Amino acid sequence: MLTDYSCDRCRFSISKLKEMAETGEKFSTTGGRTMISVKEVNSEKGYIVFTRPSFRPTSAFSIHDLKLVHDLIHDGKIDNDYEQIDEIFPIWGNYISAILQHLGCSSRSFESIIREQ
């Protein structure tokens, strides 16, 4: 399981996810209309649970799969777009896109855009 992962290109890390759960840090859904949060992170069992806008918890989502989407975005294979993520993990696109957007995960770094100009 991923117990101690940290990305050097954005704020995505296991410790940041745990901190978000502990503090109740809220972030907006991809559309920006509602707020959600991380309810629980269990790195030993490898899952994350979100709190829905209705305050009910989601089912568990694999941290490994969250990192997979994160890596696909950074590698430029997909955009941080909820519809593209829904094609890989149906019904999870909005949650995954929202948290990765909140953590600064994008397909191209600002530095790489500047270098191209």
Secondary structure by P-SEA (a helix, b strand, c coil): cccbbbbccccccaaaaaaaaaaccccccccccbbbbbccccccccbbbbbcccccccccccaaaaaaaaaaaaaccccccaaaaaaacccaaaaaaaaaaaaccccccaaaaaaac
